[in-house]
């Protein structure tokens, strides 16, 4: 791609001024339309050092209302950022609906500069490409306009610009040792960029290559590209949405679902109070020790709890954390998204809450609400919840590749046990707050939820981030099984590290 570019392209000053004025007016109008239609926009600037990313961003934002955009200068990861999966810092910087985020360098730093400097392994490189493509696909499917600009200059032009910057003390700081090394090994770095472009040039997030030898030519091409993509996005948003076919789920799942995973759970399993207390003491002691070792070896832990209303999630979480150092874990209760959360991709709020290395986050309800509550209550489209299985698997894969232990628990009880617990809560003044009208309404949709949960378990339980069905009619048994599962997983992970 890059070797075919004509870097001699130029534009005269008069033509530039005439076209820029017109394009700025168009871009300003499109920004307002994107805000009205709640279209989020991400514009990533990549390219060779000294190709003009900073100056081109400065040109582009002249047409924009400064209240509607934010520019992120992406540099080497901070010490804190290194303690999260590499995409965490970009997920947390995605714009809310109707706003524009502009990135001076981006998530591609991972597969460009870090690769050139041999800071990542070949395995990590492959994982990074998979993660980047999934990241862009998820955001694009969620309505994000993704615009990727690559500014290109040749080795000679790049060196000329470096020399000019180095002539003055006021600008010499902008040229780093790494910049000069990449210029000296330009052919090697060119090949790395070429591979990146080929692997990540997709229909949902295509690259625009910009000949950047002439500043004026580059500016007009960038404006034109941004306008074309935003205009297409605006026009698509204004068109009536096509009706989704009633059934687009693959038929093989229908066959699998005929044999219910939940129905196989042996809910007669139980422990005596004596057995429970004995096991609880031993396992909590182990958890306390393992939590400390996990912190020392910087292993993050992500636990997700789902289950029927009154299934025992709270009780299991309480016993799990009772002896853990409270400075090293957070229990994150997931409720309906608030106004800010609804303006982002549905996974954004969960990425925000992920633990850094050595810490644990325990989710009481999780991102799986997308394929359960939102699916059944009609809070998202059929296309959206069907797409979510892969999006969730991709997110959990990113966490595991970053070194996390990921376990999801489904606390299973039968319908009679749920009714008994509901009635108990209803009659106990200290527990009445736990029972709501919504709990009774959800109970009426038991069969629908059971079907959704079975499909969820089939499609999102993986060796790296498994679902564990916890037989929960007996609370003692359920709590011990959760503790034992976490102990086993942490012990296995610590042996590997």
C-alpha positions in Angstrom: 0.0 0.0 0.0 2.6 2.5 1.1 5.2 2.0 -1.6 2.6 2.9 -4.3 1.9 6.3 -2.9 2.8 9.5 -4.9 4.4 11.7 -2.3 5.0 14.5 -4.7 1.4 15.7 -4.7 0.9 19.4 -4.0 -1.7 22.1 -3.8 -1.3 25.8 -4.5 -2.2 28.3 -1.9 -5.1 29.9 -3.7 -6.9 26.6 -4.3 -6.2 25.5 -0.7 -7.8 28.6 0.8 -10.8 28.4 -1.4 -11.5 24.7 -0.7 -10.7 24.9 3.0 -13.3 27.6 3.7 -16.0 25.5 2.0 -14.9 22.3 3.8 -14.8 23.9 7.2 -18.4 25.1 6.9 -19.4 21.5 5.9 -17.6 19.9 8.8 -19.0 22.3 11.3 -22.5 21.5 10.1 -21.8 17.7 10.2 -20.6 18.0 13.8 -23.9 19.6 14.8 -25.9 16.9 13.0 -23.8 14.2 14.7 -24.7 15.8 18.0 -28.4 15.9 17.2 -28.4 12.3 16.0 -26.2 11.2 18.9 -23.5 9.7 16.6 -20.2 9.3 18.4 -17.0 9.8 16.4 -13.4 8.6 16.8 -10.7 10.0 14.6 -7.3 8.3 14.9 -4.2 9.9 13.4 -1.2 7.6 12.8 1.7 7.9 10.4 5.5 8.4 10.3 7.2 10.6 12.8 7.3 14.3 11.7 4.5 13.6 9.1 2.5 16.4 10.7 -0.1 14.6 13.0 -0.2 17.5 15.5 -0.4 20.2 12.9 -3.1 18.4 10.9 -5.2 17.9 14.1 -4.8 21.6 14.8 -6.1 22.4 11.3 -9.0 20.0 11.6 -10.4 21.3 14.9 -10.6 24.9 13.6 -13.9 23.9 12.0 -15.3 22.3 15.2 -17.1 23.6 18.2 -14.6 23.1 21.0 -17.4 22.1 23.4 -18.0 19.0 21.3 -14.6 17.3 21.0 -11.6 16.2 22.9 -8.1 15.5 21.7 -6.1 12.7 23.3 -2.3 12.7 22.9 -1.3 9.0 23.2 2.2 8.4 24.5 4.0 5.6 26.2 1.8 3.9 28.8 2.0 5.3 32.3 2.8 3.0 35.2 -0.9 2.9 36.1 -2.0 2.1 32.5 0.4 -0.8 32.3 -1.5 -2.5 35.1 -4.6 -2.9 32.8 -5.2 -4.6 29.5 -3.7 -2.4 26.8 -7.1 -1.4 25.3 -8.4 -0.3 28.7 -7.0 3.2 28.4 -8.8 3.5 25.0 -12.1 2.0 26.0 -12.2 4.5 28.9 -11.5 7.3 26.4 -14.2 6.5 23.9 -16.6 9.4 23.3 -20.2 9.5 24.4 -22.9 9.7 21.8 -22.8 13.0 19.9 -19.2 13.8 20.8 -15.9 13.5 18.9 -12.7 12.1 20.2 -9.4 12.7 18.3 -6.3 10.7 18.9 -2.8 11.9 18.2 -1.4 8.4 17.8 -3.7 5.6 19.1 -4.2 2.0 20.0 -1.9 1.2 17.1 1.1 2.2 19.1 1.0 -1.4 20.4 1.6 -3.0 17.0 3.9 -0.2 15.7 6.3 1.4 18.2 6.1 -1.2 20.8 6.7 -3.9 18.2 9.6 -2.0 16.7 11.2 -1.6 20.1 10.6 -5.3 20.8 8.5 -4.6 23.9 6.0 -7.3 22.9 6.3 -10.9 21.9 5.0 -12.4 18.7 2.2 -14.0 20.6 1.2 -10.6 22.1 1.4 -9.1 18.7 -1.1 -11.6 17.3 -3.4 -11.0 20.3 -3.1 -7.2 19.9 -4.2 -7.4 16.3 -7.2 -9.6 17.2 -8.1 -7.2 20.1 -7.8 -4.1 17.9 -10.0 -5.5 15.2 -12.6 -6.6 17.7 -12.5 -3.2 19.5 -13.2 -1.3 16.3 -15.8 -3.8 15.2 -17.7 -3.6 18.5 -17.7 0.2 18.5 -18.7 0.4 14.8 -21.5 -2.0 15.3 -22.6 0.1 18.3 -22.9 3.2 16.0 -19.5 4.7 16.3 -18.0 6.5 13.3 -14.4 5.4 13.1 -12.0 7.4 10.9 -8.4 6.4 10.6 -5.9 8.7 9.0 -2.3 7.6 8.1 0.1 10.4 7.2 3.0 9.3 5.0 6.3 10.9 4.2 9.5 9.2 2.9 12.8 8.8 4.8 14.5 11.8 3.2 11.6 14.1 3.9 11.4 12.8 7.5 15.1 13.4 8.1 14.8 16.9 6.7 12.0 17.8 9.1 13.9 16.3 12.1 17.0 18.4 11.2 14.8 21.5 11.0 13.3 20.8 14.5 16.8 20.1 15.9 18.1 23.5 14.8 16.1 25.3 17.5 16.2 24.7 21.2 12.4 25.5 21.2 11.6 22.5 19.0 14.5 20.1 19.5 12.7 18.4 22.3 10.1 17.1 19.9 12.7 14.8 18.3 13.4 11.8 20.4 16.0 9.1 20.3 13.3 6.7 19.1 12.3 9.0 16.3 15.9 9.1 15.0 16.3 5.3 15.3 13.1 4.7 13.3 14.4 7.1 10.6 17.8 5.2 10.5 15.9 1.9 10.1 13.1 3.3 8.0 12.7 0.3 5.7 12.1 -2.0 8.8 9.6 0.4 10.3 7.9 0.9 6.9 7.4 -2.9 6.7 5.9 -2.9 10.2 3.4 -0.2 9.2 2.6 -1.9 5.9 1.7 -5.1 7.7 -0.4 -3.1 10.2 -2.4 -1.4 7.5 -3.1 -4.7 5.7 -4.2 -6.4 8.8 -6.5 -3.6 10.1 -8.0 -2.1 6.9 -11.6 -3.2 7.2 -14.9 -2.2 5.8 -16.1 -1.0 9.2 -12.9 1.0 10.0 -10.9 1.6 6.8 -7.6 3.4 6.6 -7.2 6.6 4.6 -3.6 7.1 3.4 -2.6 10.7 3.2 0.3 12.0 1.2 1.8 14.4 3.7 4.8 15.9 2.0 2.7 19.0 1.1 0.9 20.3 4.2 -1.9 22.0 2.2 -2.7 18.9 0.1 -2.8 16.8 3.3 -5.1 19.1 5.0 -7.7 19.2 2.2 -7.5 15.4 1.8 -8.1 14.9 5.6 -11.1 17.3 5.6 -12.6 15.6 2.6 -12.2 12.2 4.1 -13.7 13.1 7.5 -16.7 14.9 5.7 -17.4 11.9 3.4 -17.4 9.4 6.3 -19.5 11.6 8.6 -22.0 12.5 5.8 -22.5 8.8 5.1 -23.0 8.1 8.8 -25.5 10.9 9.1 -27.5 9.8 6.1 -27.6 6.2 7.3 -28.8 7.4 10.7 -31.7 9.2 9.1 -32.9 6.2 7.1 -35.6 4.1 8.5 -34.2 1.0 10.3 -34.9 -2.3 8.4 -36.9 -4.9 10.3 -34.8 -7.7 11.7 -36.0 -11.2 10.6 -37.8 -13.1 13.4 -35.1 -15.8 13.6 -31.6 -15.5 12.5 -30.0 -17.7 15.2 -28.1 -20.7 13.8 -30.2 -23.8 13.9 -27.5 -25.9 15.6 -28.1 -23.9 18.8 -31.8 -24.8 18.7 -30.7 -28.5 18.9 -28.3 -27.9 21.7 -30.8 -25.9 23.6 -33.2 -28.8 23.6 -31.0 -30.3 26.2 -31.0 -27.7 29.0 -27.8 -27.1 30.9 -29.7 -25.7 33.8 -32.0 -28.7 34.0 -28.9 -31.0 34.6 -28.0 -29.2 37.8 -28.4 -31.5 40.8 -30.2 -29.2 43.2 -30.3 -31.9 45.9 -26.6 -31.3 46.8 -26.2 -30.0 50.3 -24.0 -29.7 53.3 -24.7 -29.9 57.0 -24.1 -26.8 59.1 -21.1 -28.5 60.6 -19.6 -29.4 57.2 -20.3 -25.9 56.0 -18.5 -24.2 59.0 -15.5 -26.5 58.7 -15.1 -26.0 55.0 -15.7 -22.2 55.3 -13.0 -21.7 57.8 -10.4 -23.7 55.7 -11.3 -22.0 52.4 -11.5 -18.5 53.7 -8.0 -18.9 55.2 -6.8 -20.1 51.8 -8.5 -17.2 50.0 -6.8 -14.7 52.4 -3.4 -16.2 51.6 -4.0 -16.4 47.9 -5.3 -12.9 47.7 -1.9 -11.7 49.1 0.0 -13.8 46.6 -2.1 -12.6 43.8 -1.3 -9.0 44.7 2.5 -9.7 44.9 2.5 -11.4 41.5 0.2 -8.8 40.0 -2.5 -11.2 38.9 -5.9 -9.5 38.3 -9.1 -11.4 39.2 -12.5 -10.8 37.6 -15.5 -12.7 39.0 -19.0 -12.3 37.6 -22.1 -13.4 39.5 -25.4 -14.0 37.8 -28.4 -16.1 38.8 -32.1 -16.1 39.6 -33.5 -13.5 41.9 -33.0 -14.7 45.5 -30.4 -17.2 44.1 -27.9 -16.3 46.8 -25.4 -14.1 45.0 -25.1 -11.6 47.8 -24.5 -14.4 50.4 -21.8 -16.1 48.3 -20.0 -12.8 47.6 -20.1 -11.9 51.3 -18.5 -15.2 52.3 -15.9 -15.0 49.5 -14.7 -11.5 50.6 -15.1 -11.9 54.3 -11.3 -12.5 54.9 -9.9 -10.7 51.9 -8.0 -7.5 52.3 -10.6 -4.8 51.5 -7.9 -2.6 49.9 -7.5 -5.2 47.2 -11.0 -5.8 45.9 -14.1 -4.0 44.9 -17.6 -5.4 44.7 -19.4 -3.8 41.8 -23.2 -4.0 41.9 -24.6 -3.6 38.4 -27.9 -1.8 38.1 -29.7 -0.3 35.1 -27.4 2.0 33.1 -27.5 5.7 34.2 -27.8 8.6 31.7 -24.0 8.8 31.2 -23.6 5.1 30.7 -26.5 5.0 28.2 -24.5 7.4 26.0 -21.7 4.9 25.6 -21.2 1.4 24.2 -22.8 -1.0 26.7 -19.4 -2.6 27.5 -17.9 0.8 28.4 -19.1 0.9 32.0 -17.6 -2.6 32.6 -14.2 -1.7 31.1 -14.2 1.3 33.4 -14.6 -1.0 36.4 -12.0 -3.7 35.5 -9.3 -4.3 38.1 -5.7 -3.4 37.7 -3.0 -6.0 38.1 -3.0 -7.6 41.6 -6.6 -6.5 42.4 -10.0 -8.1 42.2 -13.3 -6.9 40.9 -16.4 -8.9 41.8 -19.5 -8.0 39.7 -22.9 -8.6 41.2 -24.7 -8.8 37.9 -22.6 -8.3 34.8 -22.4 -7.5 31.1 -24.5 -10.6 30.5 -27.6 -8.4 31.2 -27.3 -7.7 27.4 -28.3 -11.3 26.5 -30.8 -11.8 29.4 -32.7 -8.8 30.8 -32.2 -6.5 27.7 -33.0 -9.4 25.4 -36.2 -10.4 27.1 -37.5 -6.9 28.0 -36.8 -5.5 24.6 -34.2 -3.0 25.7 -32.0 -3.8 22.8 -32.7 -5.2 19.3 -32.4 -8.8 18.4 -29.4 -8.0 16.2 -27.7 -6.3 19.1 -28.1 -9.2 21.6 -27.2 -11.8 19.1 -24.0 -9.8 18.3 -23.2 -9.5 22.0 -22.1 -13.1 22.5 -19.0 -12.6 20.4 -18.4 -9.1 21.8 -18.5 -10.5 25.3 -16.2 -13.4 24.4 -13.7 -10.9 22.8 -13.7 -8.7 25.9 -13.1 -11.6 28.3 -10.4 -12.9 26.0 -8.6 -9.5 26.3 -8.8 -9.8 30.0 -7.3 -13.3 30.0 -4.6 -12.4 27.6 -3.6 -9.6 30.0 -3.1 -12.2 32.7 -6.5 -12.1 34.5 -8.3 -15.0 36.1 -11.9 -14.7 34.8 -14.7 -16.9 36.3 -18.5 -16.5 35.9 -20.9 -18.0 38.3 -24.5 -18.9 37.6 -26.4 -19.5 40.9 -29.1 -22.0 40.0 -32.2 -22.6 42.2 -35.6 -24.1 41.2 -38.8 -22.2 41.0 -40.2 -23.6 44.2 -37.1 -22.6 46.2 -37.3 -19.1 44.7 -40.9 -18.8 45.8 -40.0 -19.9 49.3 -37.3 -17.4 49.6 -39.5 -14.6 48.2 -42.2 -15.4 50.8 -39.5 -15.5 53.6 -38.3 -12.0 52.6 -41.8 -10.7 52.4 -42.5 -11.8 55.9 -39.2 -10.7 57.4 -39.1 -6.9 58.1 -35.3 -7.0 57.9 -35.3 -8.5 54.5 -38.4 -6.9 52.9 -36.1 -4.4 51.1 -34.7 -7.3 49.1 -38.0 -8.2 47.4 -39.6 -5.9 44.8 -42.5 -6.0 42.4 -40.0 -6.5 39.6 -38.8 -9.7 41.1 -42.3 -11.1 40.9 -42.7 -9.9 37.4 -39.4 -11.6 36.3 -40.6 -14.8 37.9 -43.5 -14.8 35.5 -41.0 -15.0 32.7 -39.1 -17.9 34.1 -39.2 -20.0 31.0 -38.0 -17.2 28.8 -35.1 -16.5 31.1 -34.2 -20.1 31.3 -34.0 -20.4 27.5 -31.9 -17.2 27.4 -29.5 -18.4 30.1 -29.0 -21.8 28.5 -28.0 -20.2 25.3 -25.8 -17.7 27.1 -24.0 -20.6 28.9 -23.5 -22.5 25.7 -22.1 -19.6 23.7 -20.0 -17.8 26.2 -18.4 -20.5 28.4 -14.8 -20.9 27.3 -11.7 -22.8 28.7 -10.2 -19.4 29.5 -13.3 -17.8 31.1 -15.7 -20.6 32.1 -19.2 -20.5 33.4 -19.6 -22.4 36.7 -23.2 -23.5 37.4 -23.6 -23.5 41.2 -26.3 -25.7 42.6 -27.9 -23.2 44.9 -31.0 -24.7 46.6 -28.8 -25.3 49.6 -27.0 -22.0 50.5 -24.3 -23.8 52.4 -23.3 -25.9 49.5 -23.4 -23.0 47.0 -21.2 -20.8 49.1 -18.6 -23.5 49.5 -18.6 -24.4 45.8 -17.9 -20.7 44.9 -15.1 -20.5 47.4 -13.5 -23.8 46.3 -13.8 -22.8 42.6 -11.9 -19.5 43.2 -9.3 -21.2 45.4 -8.7 -23.8 42.7 -8.4 -21.2 39.9 -6.0 -19.0 41.8 -3.8 -21.9 42.9 -3.6 -23.0 39.3 -2.7 -19.5 38.0 -0.1 -19.0 40.7 1.6 -22.3 39.7 1.9 -21.0 36.1 3.4 -17.6 37.1 
